[in-house]
Amino acid sequence: MNLNTENQNNLSPLELRLASTLKPVKPSPGFIQTTRRKFNFASPTTVAQRLADSNFLLVLLAGVLGAVLVIISGTRILYYLTGRDK
């Protein structure tokens, strides 16, 4: 018996129990309307105003540079741990 089949056999009773316990719920229309209003996208003029704000650009630049440094550091750590630095 391979590992994949063994995992499926172990999960089947759990899935059956969850299927019998958890039932689908239909949300109320008011909840759906409120949620849709909250996730409304910003208009293009709002985006243009934000890009013109120097504080926003500074925070955006710092975030991008921080992400690049994390990716570079992570890559160097992986190379070091796998022994490819020699």
N, C-alpha and C positions, 0 to 999 in steps of 0.2 A: 504494500500500500504506500503510495507516495505521499509527500507532505501536504500537497494541495488538497487531496481527497480527505486526508485526516483532519485538516482544518475545517473543511466543509461539514464533516460529520460532527465536529465539536460545536459548530455554530448553529446547526439546524434546530436543535431544541430551543436555543435562545431566540432564534428568529421566529419560531412558531409561537413561543410565549409572548414575545413583543407584538406579533401580529394579532393575537387574541386580546391583548391588553390595550394597545394603543388604537384608537379609532380616529378617523379623519374628522376634522372640525371645519364647518363652513363659517368664515368670519362674517360679521355683520357689515352691511353696506356702509354704515357710518365709519367704521374702522378702516375700511378700504379707502374711502374718500380722504380721510385724514392722513393716512399713510402716503397716498399719492401726492397730496399737497406738500407734505414734508420733504419728499424726495424730488421736488420739482427742480429742474436744472436752472442754472443762472443764465440770465440773458447775456448776449454778446457785449452790451454796453457795460455790464457789471464786470465782465472779464477784462475788458479794455481799461476800466478804471483801476482795477487791481494791479494790472501790469504796469500802469503808470506810477503806482505808489512805490517809493524807493525802499521803504521798510519791508514791504512784501517781497520785492526783488532780492533784498539782502538775505532774508530768511530762506527764500527759495534757493539762492546760490549756495548758502551754507548747507542746506539739506542735500543738495546734489553733490557737493564736494565731500560731505561726510559719508554719503552712500558709496562714492567712488573709493574713498579711503578704506572703508569696511570691506569692500569687494577685493581690493588689492591685498589687504592684510590677510583676509581669509584664503586667498589663492596662495600667498606665500607660506602660510601655515600648513596648508594641504601639501604643498611641494616638500616642505621640510619634514612633515610626518611620514610621507610616503618614500622618502629617501631619494628623491630625484634631484636634490641640490648638489650632488657630487658629480 
